Amino acid sequence: MPTTSDVWPTLAGRAAGILGLLVALAICGVSLSQAAAATGLSGTGGKLTVSDCHSRSGGTRHCYGTFRPTAADDGDDLPGDPHARVNTREAAPGDTIEVRKGSAGYVVAGMGAAWTLLAFAFLGLLIGSAALPVAVSGVLPRRGTPSQDVFAAVRGTRTAWFAKRLALASVAGIAVSAYLAWLF
């Protein structure tokens, strides 16, 4: 079995690390954008009249209906969206729920949804903390080599210091956000 000194950086290792960083960035970006919409910092507020719901695993339901912006109630002729979809556990056909239209779709308005989305943003950071050493070192674990080779390749560097703190902060952020989402 090869030792850590036998492991060399590869183009595939750097590419896998960069891909992991891009996935982490996408998860963070979409989650933060939707969290901002859920809190009312961005997006268009309104009501969604639920016409149909489908259950998925984990208790989440995809509910479909007509979105009507709040400003439309004030006499403005803002167009509604008859094909709106939101993920929620509480809604049932015939219900009217407060939602916000963000850049990535509709989200239930409120702090519970915002904390849940913030937990996903921290999950993206956790993925980034695992992808960072792979991108910097270029060492990709493969069959027959211990996975610790990636971390041995960056041990004692600023990359290792940063990745470790990012991972710890991400885990703490996920825990706090999940707890606050449960409270709200």
ChimeraX attribute file (.defattr): number of C-alpha atoms within 10 A of each C-alpha:
attribute: neighborCount
match mode: 1-to-1
recipient: residues
	/A:1	7
	/A:2	10
	/A:3	9
	/A:4	16
	/A:5	9
	/A:6	9
	/A:7	17
	/A:8	13
	/A:9	16
	/A:10	13
	/A:11	12
	/A:12	14
	/A:13	23
	/A:14	21
	/A:15	15
	/A:16	19
	/A:17	24
	/A:18	19
	/A:19	15
	/A:20	21
	/A:21	22
	/A:22	16
	/A:23	17
	/A:24	22
	/A:25	17
	/A:26	14
	/A:27	21
	/A:28	23
	/A:29	14
	/A:30	18
	/A:31	23
	/A:32	19
	/A:33	21
	/A:34	30
	/A:35	29
	/A:36	20
	/A:37	28
	/A:38	29
	/A:39	19
	/A:40	19
	/A:41	12
	/A:42	16
	/A:43	21
	/A:44	18
	/A:45	23
	/A:46	23
	/A:47	21
	/A:48	28
	/A:49	23
	/A:50	21
	/A:51	16
	/A:52	16
	/A:53	19
	/A:54	11
	/A:55	13
	/A:56	11
	/A:57	6
	/A:58	7
	/A:59	9
	/A:60	13
	/A:61	19
	/A:62	15
	/A:63	23
	/A:64	21
	/A:65	22
	/A:66	17
	/A:67	26
	/A:68	22
	/A:69	23
	/A:70	18
	/A:71	13
	/A:72	13
	/A:73	11
	/A:74	9
	/A:75	8
	/A:76	10
	/A:77	10
	/A:78	13
	/A:79	10
	/A:80	16
	/A:81	13
	/A:82	14
	/A:83	10
	/A:84	18
	/A:85	20
	/A:86	22
	/A:87	19
	/A:88	18
	/A:89	15
	/A:90	11
	/A:91	18
	/A:92	18
	/A:93	13
	/A:94	12
	/A:95	14
	/A:96	17
	/A:97	19
	/A:98	18
	/A:99	26
	/A:100	29
	/A:101	24
	/A:102	21
	/A:103	14
	/A:104	12
	/A:105	13
	/A:106	23
	/A:107	25
	/A:108	25
	/A:109	23
	/A:110	17
	/A:111	17
	/A:112	21
	/A:113	23
	/A:114	27
	/A:115	24
	/A:116	20
	/A:117	26
	/A:118	25
	/A:119	28
	/A:120	23
	/A:121	28
	/A:122	26
	/A:123	21
	/A:124	24
	/A:125	26
	/A:126	22
	/A:127	22
	/A:128	28
	/A:129	25
	/A:130	20
	/A:131	23
	/A:132	22
	/A:133	26
	/A:134	28
	/A:135	24
	/A:136	18
	/A:137	21
	/A:138	23
	/A:139	26
	/A:140	24
	/A:141	15
	/A:142	10
	/A:143	7
	/A:144	8
	/A:145	16
	/A:146	13
	/A:147	14
	/A:148	10
	/A:149	23
	/A:150	24
	/A:151	17
	/A:152	16
	/A:153	21
	/A:154	18
	/A:155	13
	/A:156	10
	/A:157	9
	/A:158	10
	/A:159	17
	/A:160	19
	/A:161	12
	/A:162	14
	/A:163	20
	/A:164	16
	/A:165	13
	/A:166	20
	/A:167	19
	/A:168	14
	/A:169	16
	/A:170	23
	/A:171	17
	/A:172	14
	/A:173	20
	/A:174	22
	/A:175	14
	/A:176	15
	/A:177	22
	/A:178	18
	/A:179	15
	/A:180	17
	/A:181	18
	/A:182	12
	/A:183	10
	/A:184	12
